[in-house]
């Protein structure tokens, strides 16, 4: 859990830095507003995760699709009239 909080802090500060760099580069090209908006969104999401104490996502167990040890249900055949 401690690693998850550190990751959120690093991502949010990186997003904030991206936001500042995007604002500084607006004089070169107005297209850098997109970079600033992207950085602001990342920073917002990271700070929100830190503030709300969001837990890391659960890891789903993936089953092997080629595993033949368990039998799958077969479809019932329709009776012809």
C-alpha positions in Angstrom: 0.0 0.0 0.0 2.9 2.3 0.7 4.2 1.9 -2.8 0.7 2.8 -4.2 0.8 6.1 -2.3 4.3 6.9 -3.5 3.3 6.1 -7.1 0.3 8.5 -6.7 2.5 11.2 -5.4 5.0 10.8 -8.2 2.4 10.8 -10.9 0.6 13.8 -9.5 3.8 15.9 -9.2 4.8 14.8 -12.7 1.4 15.9 -14.0 1.8 19.2 -12.2 5.2 19.7 -13.8 3.8 18.8 -17.2 1.1 21.4 -16.6 3.7 24.1 -15.8 5.9 23.2 -18.8 2.8 23.3 -21.1 1.9 26.8 -19.8 5.5 28.0 -20.4 5.6 26.7 -23.9 2.2 28.3 -25.0 4.1 31.3 -26.4 5.8 29.0 -28.9 2.6 27.3 -30.0 -1.0 27.4 -28.7 -1.1 23.6 -29.2 0.8 23.2 -25.9 -2.5 24.0 -24.1 -3.3 20.3 -24.8 -0.2 19.3 -22.9 -1.1 21.6 -20.1 -4.6 20.2 -19.9 -3.3 16.7 -20.0 -0.9 17.4 -17.1 -3.6 19.1 -15.1 -5.9 16.1 -15.5 -3.2 13.7 -14.4 -2.3 15.9 -11.4 -6.0 16.1 -10.4 -6.5 12.4 -10.6 -3.4 11.7 -8.6 -4.3 14.2 -5.9 -7.8 12.9 -5.7 -6.5 9.3 -5.2 -4.2 10.6 -2.4 -7.0 12.6 -0.7 -9.6 9.8 -0.8 -7.2 7.0 0.1 -8.1 5.0 -3.0 -6.8 1.4 -2.8 -4.9 -0.2 -5.7 -7.0 -2.1 -8.2 -7.5 -5.8 -7.6 -5.6 -8.2 -9.8 -7.9 -10.6 -11.6 -6.8 -14.2 -12.1 -6.7 -15.1 -15.7 -7.5 -18.6 -16.6 -5.7 -20.4 -19.5 -8.1 -20.6 -22.4 -6.4 -23.7 -23.7 -6.7 -25.6 -20.5 -8.6 -28.8 -21.3 -8.8 -30.2 -17.7 -12.2 -28.7 -17.0 -15.1 -29.6 -19.3 -17.2 -26.7 -20.6 -20.9 -26.8 -20.8 -22.2 -27.8 -24.2 -25.2 -26.2 -25.8 -28.3 -28.3 -25.9 -29.4 -29.4 -29.3 -32.8 -28.3 -30.4 -35.2 -31.1 -31.2 -36.6 -31.1 -34.6 -40.3 -31.4 -35.0 
